[in-house]
């Protein structure tokens, strides 16, 4: 899912009367939809690959078998493995 699709989904919800009036809920929905847009992992000071959204270690450098998960196990952020 890309940014355009996320915005399109929010527009559709709004136009069809499904958007809650509570801004906290709207922000939550936006956050959840944006996590479906894959982002490349970031590297910490130890060379571990971490989730760009929450910092959770998703691939340990040289410690575990390479296991490329499609989403962060902690927050659900979609991960883009470009290598």
Secondary structure, DSSP 4 states (H G I P E B T S, - for coil): --HHHHHHHHHHHHHTT---S-HHHHHHHHHHHHTTS-EEPEE-TTS-EE-TTT--EEE-TTTS-----SB-TTT--BEE---
